[in-house]
Structure formats: structure tokens, C-alpha cells
Amino acid sequence: MATEIRVPTLGESVSEATIGKWFKKPGEAVKADEPLVELETDKVTLEVNAPAAGVLGEIVAKEGDTVGVSALLGMIAEGGAAAAAPAPKKEEKPAAAPAPAAEAPKAAATKAADSGPAVARLAAESGIDASSVPASGKDGRVTKGDMLAAIATGASAAPAAAAAPVQVRAPSAPDDASREERVKMTKLRQTIARRLKEAQSTAAMLTTFNEVDMTNVMALRNQYKDAFEKKHGVKLGFMGFFVKACVQALKEIPAVNAEIDGTDIVYKNYYHIGVAVGTEKGLVVPVVRDADQLSIAGVEKKIGEFGRKARDGKLSIEEMQGGTFTISNGGVYGSLMSTPILNAPQSAILGMHKIQERPMVVNGKIEARPMMYLAVSYDHRIIDGKEAVTFLVRIKEGLEDPARLVLDL
């Protein structure tokens, strides 16, 4: 008897995934719970394990295919015989029956809707109804090339005069084209691009800056780092101090921890802090939940765990949802100053930067001090300038006098 391999539940707000790669080929032996196939969603990459031992039979979903939750991926046959073509495949991809003439427009609209984000974007920008464009794609779907051809010939079922001009990449010179490489964007990268652009288009985004003297935090860290690591099994970094400083400031300025929902403002009386982590496949933001209830050691342990999972591609979708505020540390890459982009639907984000010694006037004398520029980008629709500046000053005060963070003052 054959065992089905299906797409697992992907998590809140995630309805589809793209097949990344299969780790086994048809006919190869498979152990129970052995990773079989990699799925890329718009939030995370995850592996689907074998539901049973046997031999991998037919692979239904090929690399690059987009699949929904519970979709059939393949089959595992018992023993040494490869599985025959599964009957459920016919259920998932039924033969198209001739539709009545009255239903044709609806069918065309469905095919156009299934043609992908590139077609939808071109349709929105040009004003051309995708369902009116002659389709050359598989199963009657409209391709990006079909849309570009329609735009070039001026075909339109709707007035396009008011539509924004379509930005189509001009062809490269032959000598340059031969040296170019075209790579399809991953689901994760597509979502990063879309969400960042949406944040810029939706929010009234503004950034305020300040600088913090890291002398006392660095001295405290140097004094206790060995004892801290010995007791807690994790290194004492700066992120624990920053998370605690942000939580204190969020409690004082609740608008920074809120979000806009239609005509309402949702104030969140909990503090789930997202910590941006760079990976080979793009930026991910795991969330330290209820950070106000954790010690600095607890925060450092959680961040260390997230870092390991991010490097191994093991972060779950649940670990990257529900954040109320985000911290991005560009300083680890050498950034001296930047304006971070909001992590929607959150209303603010803190940017940390490189620690650099600079001459500062201290008690009337010039001294070299380890300084860091801080930046808070915020949604001006919900956060006033005074609130944003006060919020950043509170973070600065907590870091320059870290005893306040330990004593919760």
C-alpha cells in the first residue's frame, strides 16, 4: 500500500509554498521522518519529512511548482517496488470539461487570476484586463510575455490613460546580455520586496536619530561576560540590553507599540520584540515573545537559539509572527547610520549601528568615547514627533545607565 506525501499546515496567513528541491529521487529508499522535500513559503523555508519508510515512488509536485496546503507532493511505496501513478493526482488536476458559453467569461477571469503576481502587477499598472489578453501559457493561463505584448500593441479593455506607466526592462546590448544571469526570486525574497514597498507606500514614515555613549554598557559587559557565560551557557552581547531598553521605552510611550487597524488604533499591552537576522536567503525576523517577562540572560538565550535556527534554516513560521516592535542591527555589517524600514503592520523599528570611537565633550574635556548612532523609523500617522523623540531618548538613557535596566527604573 502506498503512502501519500502531502503539504503540511503552513501556519497563520500562509496558504501556499513553492517546491525548493527534492532530496530523494524516485526509486530511492526512504526512512521514516527523513527529510524528503524542501518547501519555500513567503515567510520561511521548511522541510517535509517522510510519513513512512519505503521507496519514493512518483513525484507529483516538481521543483518550482506552487502548491497549497494538503496538496499531494508524491508517494512512498512499500518495500522495493516504486509506487504507480496515484489516483489522487486525477482529483487534484481534473481534466477541463467544456464550459457552457455563458460561463466562458468567468473561466477566462479565473485563468487570468491564476496567472501569477507578475501578470497581476502589469494588469494593475497598465489598466489592461488580463482576462481579455490572448493566453499562451499552460492550461490557458496568461503569461508575462502575453501582457507585455498586449501593452506594446495598446490593447486594453479598460481606459489606461490614468494608469501608471509600465516599467519594462529595456533589452541589454548583445555583449552585455551574454554576461548576465537571470535567477528567479525565491518566495521569501518576493515577500520581502513586496512588504517593504507596501510599508513605504502605506505608512507616513519618518526617522529620528540620536547617539548613545556605550561606555557603561561595554564596561559592564567586559566585567561580567565570563561569569555570565559560565552561569547561563550563552555569551553576553549587546542585544539583551537593547531589548530591555526598548521594552521600558515602549511601556512609557504605548503608541510606539500600537498599530493602525482601519480607523482604530490597537494598543498592545504585551511586548513581542522582533530581532532582524540576516540569512543567505534573505532577512528574517524571529520574535522574542513577552520580552518584558525575560531577564537579560533569558533574552540572550532566546536570540542565540534563533540565530542557530536561522543559520540552519530551521525557524518555524510561528517563531516569526506576532511581533509588536522590531530591532535591526546593521552595525554587525559595519553600517554607521541608516533609516530602517517599518516591519508592517508595526508602527516603529529601531536601527542599531556600528560602535565607533569619536571625540566627545565630557565635563568640559574632550574624550574618546565608544559611540553608536541610533535611528527610529516610525509611522507618523499614529506616533507624533514628540513621542518618537522621547522614545529614543529613553532608550539612550537606559543604555548609558544600564543599572536602570537591571533595576527596571
C-alpha positions as CSV (number, residue, x, y, z in Angstrom):
1,M,0.0,0.0,0.0
2,A,1.3,3.4,-0.9
3,T,1.6,6.3,1.5
4,E,0.8,9.9,0.4
5,I,3.2,12.8,0.9
6,R,1.2,16.0,1.4
7,V,1.9,19.6,2.2
8,P,1.6,20.2,6.0
9,T,-0.2,23.1,7.6
10,L,2.0,26.1,6.8
11,G,0.9,28.4,9.6
12,E,-1.2,31.5,10.0
13,S,-1.8,33.6,6.8
14,V,0.3,31.2,4.7
15,S,-1.7,29.4,2.1
16,E,0.9,28.2,-0.5
17,A,4.5,27.2,-0.9
18,T,7.0,26.6,-3.8
19,I,8.8,23.4,-4.2
20,G,12.5,24.1,-3.5
21,K,14.2,20.8,-4.1
22,W,13.7,17.1,-3.6
23,F,16.4,15.3,-1.5
24,K,15.5,11.9,-3.0
25,K,14.8,10.5,-6.5
26,P,12.1,8.1,-7.5
27,G,13.2,4.6,-6.7
28,E,15.5,5.5,-3.8
29,A,14.9,4.1,-0.3
30,V,13.3,6.4,2.3
31,K,13.4,6.2,6.1
32,A,10.5,7.3,8.2
33,D,10.9,11.0,9.3
34,E,13.8,11.5,6.8
35,P,13.7,14.9,5.1
36,L,12.3,14.5,1.6
37,V,11.5,17.8,0.1
38,E,12.1,21.5,0.8
39,L,9.3,24.0,0.6
40,E,9.7,27.8,0.4
41,T,6.9,29.9,1.7
42,D,6.7,33.7,1.8
43,K,8.0,33.6,5.5
44,V,10.3,30.6,5.9
45,T,11.9,27.6,4.3
46,L,10.8,24.2,5.8
47,E,11.4,20.6,5.1
48,V,8.7,17.9,4.7
49,N,9.7,14.6,6.3
50,A,8.7,11.1,5.1
51,P,5.5,9.9,6.8
52,A,6.6,6.3,6.4
53,A,9.6,4.1,5.4
54,G,9.7,2.6,1.9
55,V,10.7,3.6,-1.6
56,L,10.0,7.0,-3.1
57,G,7.6,6.5,-6.0
58,E,6.1,9.1,-8.2
59,I,7.0,12.8,-7.6
60,V,3.8,14.7,-8.3
61,A,4.9,18.2,-7.5
62,K,8.1,19.1,-9.3
63,E,10.8,21.7,-8.3
64,G,9.5,25.2,-8.9
65,D,5.8,24.2,-8.7
66,T,3.5,26.2,-6.4
67,V,1.4,24.0,-4.1
68,G,-1.3,24.7,-1.5
69,V,-1.9,23.3,2.0
70,S,-2.6,19.5,1.9
71,A,-1.6,19.2,-1.8
72,L,-0.2,15.9,-2.9
73,L,3.6,16.0,-3.3
74,G,4.4,12.4,-4.1
75,M,4.0,8.8,-3.0
76,I,6.0,6.3,-0.9
77,A,5.7,2.7,-1.9
78,E,6.1,-0.2,0.5
79,G,9.2,-2.4,0.2
80,G,11.2,-2.3,-3.0
81,A,8.5,-1.5,-5.6
82,A,8.1,2.0,-6.8
83,A,4.6,3.4,-6.5
84,A,2.4,3.5,-9.5
85,A,0.8,6.7,-10.6
86,P,-1.6,7.7,-7.7
87,A,-5.3,8.1,-8.3
88,P,-5.5,11.3,-6.2
89,K,-3.5,13.0,-8.9
90,K,-6.6,12.9,-11.1
91,E,-8.5,14.5,-8.3
92,E,-6.1,17.3,-7.9
93,K,-5.7,18.0,-11.7
94,P,-9.1,17.2,-13.2
95,A,-9.5,17.3,-16.9
96,A,-11.1,20.5,-18.0
97,A,-14.7,19.9,-19.1
98,P,-16.2,22.1,-21.8
99,A,-17.9,25.0,-20.2
100,P,-21.2,26.4,-21.3
101,A,-20.9,29.6,-23.4
102,A,-22.4,31.7,-20.7
103,E,-19.6,30.6,-18.3
104,A,-16.7,31.4,-20.7
105,P,-16.0,34.9,-19.3
106,K,-15.9,33.6,-15.8
107,A,-13.5,30.8,-16.8
108,A,-11.2,33.3,-18.6
109,A,-11.2,35.5,-15.5
110,T,-10.3,32.5,-13.3
111,K,-7.4,31.6,-15.6
112,A,-6.2,35.3,-15.6
113,A,-6.4,35.3,-11.8
114,D,-4.3,32.2,-11.6
115,S,-1.6,33.6,-13.9
116,G,0.7,34.9,-11.1
117,P,1.8,38.1,-9.4
118,A,3.8,39.4,-12.4
119,V,0.6,39.4,-14.6
120,A,-1.4,40.9,-11.8
121,R,1.1,43.7,-11.4
122,L,1.3,44.5,-15.1
123,A,-2.5,44.5,-15.3
124,A,-2.8,46.9,-12.4
125,E,-0.1,49.3,-13.7
126,S,-1.3,49.3,-17.3
127,G,-5.1,49.1,-16.8
128,I,-5.3,46.1,-19.2
129,D,-7.8,43.4,-18.2
130,A,-5.7,40.2,-18.1
131,S,-8.8,38.1,-18.9
132,S,-9.0,39.9,-22.3
133,V,-5.5,39.1,-23.3
134,P,-4.8,36.1,-25.6
135,A,-3.2,33.5,-23.4
136,S,-0.3,31.3,-24.5
137,G,0.6,29.7,-21.1
138,K,-0.1,26.3,-19.8
139,D,-3.8,25.5,-19.2
140,G,-4.8,28.7,-20.9
141,R,-3.0,31.0,-18.4
142,V,-1.8,34.5,-19.3
143,T,1.9,34.9,-19.2
144,K,4.0,37.9,-18.5
145,G,5.0,37.9,-22.2
146,D,1.3,37.9,-23.2
147,M,0.8,41.0,-21.0
148,L,3.9,42.8,-22.4
149,A,2.7,42.1,-26.0
150,A,-0.7,43.4,-25.2
151,I,0.8,46.6,-23.6
152,A,3.0,47.1,-26.7
153,T,0.1,46.9,-29.1
154,G,-2.1,49.1,-27.0
155,A,-4.8,46.5,-26.4
156,S,-6.9,47.4,-23.4
157,A,-10.4,46.5,-22.2
158,A,-10.3,49.4,-19.7
159,P,-9.1,53.0,-20.1
160,A,-5.4,53.1,-19.5
161,A,-4.9,56.8,-19.7
162,A,-4.9,57.3,-16.0
163,A,-2.9,54.2,-15.2
164,A,0.7,54.5,-14.2
165,P,3.2,53.7,-17.0
166,V,4.5,50.2,-17.0
167,Q,8.2,49.9,-16.3
168,V,9.5,47.2,-18.6
169,R,13.2,46.4,-18.5
170,A,14.9,47.6,-21.7
171,P,16.8,44.8,-23.5
172,S,20.5,44.7,-22.9
173,A,23.1,45.0,-25.6
174,P,24.1,41.6,-27.0
175,D,27.6,41.8,-25.5
176,D,26.1,42.6,-22.1
177,A,23.3,40.1,-22.3
178,S,25.7,37.2,-22.7
179,R,27.3,38.2,-19.3
180,E,24.0,38.5,-17.4
181,E,22.5,35.8,-15.2
182,R,18.7,35.7,-14.6
183,V,17.6,34.0,-11.4
184,K,14.0,33.6,-10.2
185,M,13.3,35.3,-6.9
186,T,12.5,33.0,-4.0
187,K,9.2,33.2,-2.3
188,L,10.9,34.7,0.7
189,R,12.7,37.4,-1.4
190,Q,9.5,38.2,-3.3
191,T,7.6,38.7,0.0
192,I,10.4,40.9,1.5
193,A,10.3,43.1,-1.6
194,R,6.5,43.4,-1.5
195,R,6.2,44.0,2.2
196,L,9.0,46.7,2.2
197,K,7.4,48.5,-0.7
198,E,3.9,48.3,0.9
199,A,5.4,49.8,4.1
200,Q,6.7,52.7,2.2
201,S,3.5,53.2,0.3
202,T,1.1,52.9,3.2
203,A,2.8,54.5,6.3
204,A,3.7,58.1,6.7
205,M,7.3,57.0,7.5
206,L,9.7,59.3,9.2
207,T,13.1,58.7,11.0
208,T,14.5,60.4,14.1
209,F,18.2,60.0,15.2
210,N,20.2,60.1,18.3
211,E,23.5,58.8,19.6
212,V,24.3,56.7,22.7
213,D,27.6,56.5,24.7
214,M,28.2,52.8,25.1
215,T,31.0,53.2,27.7
216,N,29.0,51.9,30.7
217,V,27.3,49.0,28.8
218,M,30.7,47.9,27.4
219,A,32.3,48.1,30.8
220,L,29.5,46.1,32.4
221,R,29.7,43.5,29.7
222,N,33.5,43.2,29.9
223,Q,33.3,42.8,33.7
224,Y,30.8,40.1,33.8
225,K,30.9,38.3,30.4
226,D,32.9,35.3,31.6
227,A,30.8,34.8,34.7
228,F,27.6,35.3,32.7
229,E,28.6,32.7,30.1
230,K,29.6,30.2,32.8
231,K,26.3,30.5,34.6
232,H,23.9,30.9,31.7
233,G,25.7,29.0,28.9
234,V,25.4,31.9,26.4
235,K,27.6,34.9,25.6
236,L,26.6,38.3,26.9
237,G,26.1,40.5,23.9
238,F,24.5,43.9,23.5
239,M,21.1,42.8,22.2
240,G,19.9,41.8,25.6
241,F,20.4,45.4,26.9
242,F,18.8,46.9,23.8
243,V,15.7,44.7,24.1
244,K,15.2,45.6,27.7
245,A,15.8,49.3,27.0
246,C,13.2,49.1,24.2
247,V,10.6,47.4,26.5
248,Q,11.0,50.1,29.1
249,A,10.6,52.8,26.5
250,L,7.5,51.1,24.9
251,K,5.8,50.9,28.3
252,E,6.2,54.7,28.6
253,I,5.2,55.5,25.0
254,P,2.5,53.0,24.2
255,A,1.8,54.4,20.8
256,V,5.1,53.0,19.5
257,N,3.9,49.5,20.5
258,A,0.5,50.0,18.7
259,E,-0.8,49.6,15.2
260,I,-3.5,51.1,13.0
261,D,-6.4,48.9,12.0
262,G,-8.7,50.7,9.7
263,T,-9.9,53.7,11.7
264,D,-8.9,52.2,15.0
265,I,-5.6,52.2,17.0
266,V,-4.8,48.9,18.6
267,Y,-2.7,49.3,21.8
268,K,-0.8,46.2,22.7
269,N,-0.2,45.5,26.4
270,Y,2.4,42.9,25.6
271,Y,5.9,43.2,24.2
272,H,6.9,40.8,21.5
273,I,10.2,42.1,20.1
274,G,11.3,41.1,16.6
275,V,15.0,40.8,16.1
276,A,16.1,41.0,12.4
277,V,18.5,38.2,11.4
278,G,20.3,38.1,8.0
279,T,20.5,34.7,6.3
280,E,21.7,33.5,2.9
281,K,18.1,33.6,1.6
282,G,17.2,37.0,3.0
283,L,16.2,38.9,6.1
284,V,14.0,37.1,8.7
285,V,12.6,38.5,11.9
286,P,12.1,35.9,14.7
287,V,10.2,37.2,17.7
288,V,11.2,37.2,21.4
289,R,7.7,36.9,22.9
290,D,6.9,38.6,26.2
291,A,10.3,40.1,26.4
292,D,9.2,42.2,29.4
293,Q,9.0,38.9,31.4
294,L,12.5,37.8,30.5
295,S,15.8,38.7,32.1
296,I,18.7,39.8,30.1
297,A,20.0,36.3,30.2
298,G,16.6,35.0,29.0
299,V,16.7,37.4,26.1
300,E,20.2,36.4,25.1
301,K,19.4,32.7,25.2
302,K,16.4,33.2,23.0
303,I,18.3,35.3,20.5
304,G,21.1,32.7,20.4
305,E,18.6,30.0,19.7
306,F,17.0,32.0,16.9
307,G,20.5,32.7,15.4
308,R,21.3,29.0,15.3
309,K,17.9,28.1,13.7
310,A,18.2,30.9,11.2
311,R,21.6,29.7,10.0
312,D,20.3,26.1,9.7
313,G,17.0,27.2,8.0
314,K,15.0,25.7,11.0
315,L,13.0,28.7,12.1
316,S,9.3,27.9,12.2
317,I,6.6,30.2,10.9
318,E,5.1,30.6,14.4
319,E,8.5,32.0,15.6
320,M,8.3,34.9,13.2
321,Q,4.7,36.0,13.8
322,G,3.1,38.4,16.2
323,G,5.9,41.0,16.8
324,T,4.9,44.4,18.1
325,F,8.3,46.2,17.6
326,T,11.5,45.3,15.7
327,I,15.2,45.9,16.3
328,S,17.5,45.8,13.3
329,N,21.3,45.7,13.9
330,G,23.1,47.0,10.8
331,G,26.2,47.6,13.0
332,V,27.3,43.9,12.7
333,Y,27.9,44.6,9.0
334,G,29.7,47.9,9.6
335,S,26.8,50.3,9.0
336,L,27.4,53.7,10.6
337,M,23.9,55.1,10.0
338,S,20.7,54.1,8.2
339,T,17.0,54.7,8.1
340,P,15.3,51.3,8.7
341,I,12.0,50.5,7.0
342,L,9.0,49.5,9.1
343,N,8.1,45.9,9.5
344,A,4.4,46.2,8.8
345,P,1.9,46.3,10.5
346,Q,4.2,47.5,13.3
347,S,4.4,51.3,13.7
348,A,8.1,51.6,14.6
349,I,11.5,50.0,14.2
350,L,14.9,50.7,15.9
351,G,18.1,50.6,13.9
352,M,21.4,49.9,15.8
353,H,24.7,50.7,14.2
354,K,28.5,50.4,14.4
355,I,30.2,51.3,17.7
356,Q,32.9,53.8,16.8
357,E,35.2,55.9,19.0
358,R,34.6,59.6,18.5
359,P,35.8,62.7,20.3
360,M,33.1,63.8,22.8
361,V,33.0,66.7,25.3
362,V,32.7,65.2,28.8
363,N,32.7,67.5,31.8
364,G,34.3,70.2,29.7
365,K,37.0,67.9,28.4
366,I,37.4,66.1,25.0
367,E,37.5,62.4,25.4
368,A,37.4,59.5,23.0
369,R,34.1,57.6,23.7
370,P,32.6,54.5,22.0
371,M,29.5,56.0,20.4
372,M,26.6,54.4,18.4
373,Y,24.1,56.2,16.3
374,L,20.5,55.1,16.9
375,A,17.6,55.5,14.4
376,V,13.9,55.0,15.0
377,S,11.7,55.0,11.9
378,Y,8.0,55.4,12.8
379,D,4.6,55.8,11.3
380,H,3.7,59.5,11.7
381,R,0.0,58.7,11.3
382,I,0.0,57.2,14.8
383,I,3.2,58.4,16.5
384,D,3.9,62.1,17.0
385,G,7.3,63.6,16.7
386,K,7.5,64.3,20.4
387,E,6.6,60.7,21.2
388,A,9.2,59.3,18.8
389,V,12.0,61.6,20.1
390,T,11.1,60.8,23.7
391,F,11.0,57.1,23.0
392,L,14.6,57.2,21.5
393,V,15.8,59.4,24.4
394,R,14.5,56.8,26.9
395,I,16.5,54.1,25.1
396,K,19.6,56.2,25.2
397,E,19.2,56.9,28.9
398,G,18.7,53.2,29.7
399,L,21.8,52.2,27.8
400,E,24.0,54.9,29.2
401,D,23.0,53.9,32.7
402,P,22.4,50.1,32.4
403,A,21.7,49.8,36.1
404,R,18.3,51.3,35.3
405,L,17.6,48.3,33.0
406,V,18.5,45.8,35.7
407,L,16.5,47.6,38.4
408,D,13.6,48.3,36.0
409,L,13.8,52.1,36.7
